[in-house]
Amino acid sequence: MGKKVTILGDSIARGLTYDSAACKYTLCRKTFVNALTAKGYELKNYARVGGTIKNAEEMFEKCEKEPGEYLAVEVGGNDSALRWNEVAADPTVFHDAVVPLRDYGTRLRALLKKARDMALIPLLVTPLPVVTERYLEWISKGLDADAILRYLGRPEWIYRWQERYALEALKAARDVGCRVFDLRSEFLLQRDFAGLMCEDGIHPNQKGYSLISDAVLALT
């Protein structure tokens, strides 16, 4: 990997986790950013909490770009999310994601292609899997949990719904012909990937971020 990397992503790229003891979100102190910086890499991290492909597009237009540098794109988790308050209010109608799947794929392909055409080296990062039971409990807080479950049919529907975005990301990378960092598989290959995730079921804990750091360093 080249020594200059621009990152467009969401809270995972920011190192966000949930501290159950303090009952609040916080940033991990040891992440892949720290590890790469220590090895002399120059990183420009434009990732943002809640980031989607739309935010990545906006930041791509604003950020400085230098031919030959890597552009890591890590989005999909927030894109696939439903507006759970709306689901709980009316579980009898269809609710699409924040960014519908087809729109996500179209936008992601366009961004990766634009980066390549500008002589950047796009690197697609697959979104992490969710821990179904934890995530369902988390998003049901303060809402009608029974209504949400009626909409889902089965709790594992959440996993399958989100997985489609990871598969679409891989298809986009294949269509554009860019490199892939399959972070999702790095987690799923662990015997207990749930042990790498925090209470909300969607963000890594410190062990999870350590795995990300090791996987990123293995690319260098």
N, C-alpha and C positions, 0 to 999 in steps of 0.2 A: 504494500500500500504506500502511496505517496505520502510525503511529510505534511501536506496541507489538506485539511478536511473541513468542509462546510456541512453543518448538520441542520436538516429541516425535520422537525418531528414534534412529538407530544411530551407528556410528563415523564415517560420512561426515559427519554433522552436527557431529561432534566434531573433524573435521579430522585423523583418524588416517591415517598413511601408513607405508610401510615404507622404512627407510633401509638400502639394500643395503650401503653402505660400512661402516656400524656393525653390520649384521646384527641390527637390532632395530626394533620399531615406535616411532614417535615422533609428535608432533603438529606439523602445519604451523603456521608462525608467521603466515602470511598466508592468511586464510580469509574467507568471506562474513561471519562474525561480526565480525571486525575492520573490514571495509569498512562494514557497516551501522552499527556503533557509532560509527565516525568521522563518519557522516552524521547522527548524532543519534537513531538508533533505540534503543529500549529493548527489549533482548532477554532473555528468560528461556530458557536452553538446558537442557532436561532430557534431552537425548539421552545415550545410554550405549553403550559398546562392547558389541557383541553384542546390541543391543536388537532386540526383535521387537514385533509388534502387542500381545502380552500385556503387555510392559513398558510400552508406550505407554498402554495402558488403565490400568495401575496408577499411572503418573505423572500421568495426567489427573485421576484422583480426588484425588491429593494436592496438586497444584499450585494456586497462586492463579489465579483466573480473573476477568477483567474484561470486561463486555459491550463489544463493539465492537472488541476486539483480535483480531489474527490468530492462528490456531492452525495452525502448519505441521506436517504429519504425514509423516514420511519413514521408512518401514519396508518390508520386503519381502525385502531381500537375505539377512538371517539367517533369516527365516521359511522361505525356500525351500531352505535348506541341508539336505543329508543328513548323517546321522551316518556319516561315511566309514569309521570303524573297524568299524562293523557291516557296512557294504557290503563291505569287504575281507574280513571274516571269513566272510561267506556271500553271494556274488554270485548265488545261484540263486533267492533269494526277493525279493519286492517290498519296497522300503524307501521309506517316505513321508518327507516333509519334517519338519523340526522343528515347523512349524505347517502342517498340511495345507491345501491350496489353498482348499477350501470354508470351512474354519474361518477362515482368513485373511480371505477376502472378507466373511464374515458379521460378524466382529469389526470390520473396518475400516469397513464401512457403519454399524454401530451407533455407533462412536466419532465419525465425522464428523457423523452425525445428532444425536447428543447435544450436540456442540459448537455446531451451528447452532441447536438448540432452546434453548440457554443464551445466545443472542445473541452468540456468538463468530462469527468469520469463518473457517471451516475452509479450509485450503489443502493440497491433496494434492500431495505431491512423489513423482514416480515413481522407483523404484529404478534405480541405474546398471546398465549391461550388464557382463557379465564378459568377460575376455579368456580364451577357452577353454583354449588350450594352456598358458598360465601358471598358470591356476587348477588345472587337472588335475595339473600337475607339483607344485604347491604342496600340494594336499590329499593327494597320494600319498606324501609324505615319511614314511618310517618305517612305511609300510603296504605291502601287497601290491598294487603298481601294476597288475600284470597282471589280478588279480582285479577291481579297480575298473573297468578298461577292459572286461573281459568283461561286467560288469553294464551298463555304459553302452552297449555295442554300438559306438557311434562317439563320439569326443570331443565333437562339436558337440551331443550330447544335453544336455550341461550347460547350454549357452546356451538351448536351447529350453525346458528345464525351468524355468529361472529366469525366462525371458521371460513365462511364463504368469502370474507374480505381478505383473509390470508391467501386463499387460493387465487383470488382475483389479482392480488398483488404479484404472485408468482407468474401468472399468465401475462401480466403487463410487462414484467421484466423480460420474459421470454420473447414477447412480441417485439420489444424495442431492442433486445439483444444486449442487456446490461447485466452487470454482475449482481449476485444475490448474497446477502448475509442472512441465512435462514435462522434467525434468532429463535423463532417459534420452535423449530425442531430441537435446538439446543436445550430448551426447557423440557419438551416432551420426551426427550431421550433419557431424562433423569427418572429414576425409579419412583420418586415421590416429588413430582414437580410442584405439588401443592405446598410442600414444605419450603419452597423458595418464594412463595407469595405471601403478602400480608393479609390482614383481616378483611379488607374489602374485596379480595379475590381477583383484583385486576392489576395491582402494582406489586413489583418485587419487594421483598424484604432485603436486609443487608446481604444475606446469603445469595439471594437472587441477583443482586447487583454485582456481587463478587463473581458469579458465574458469567455474567455479561462481560465484565472486565477481562476475564480469562479468555473468553471466546473472541473478543475483539483483538486482544494481543496476539492470539493465534493467527490472525489474518495478516499481521505486520511482518 
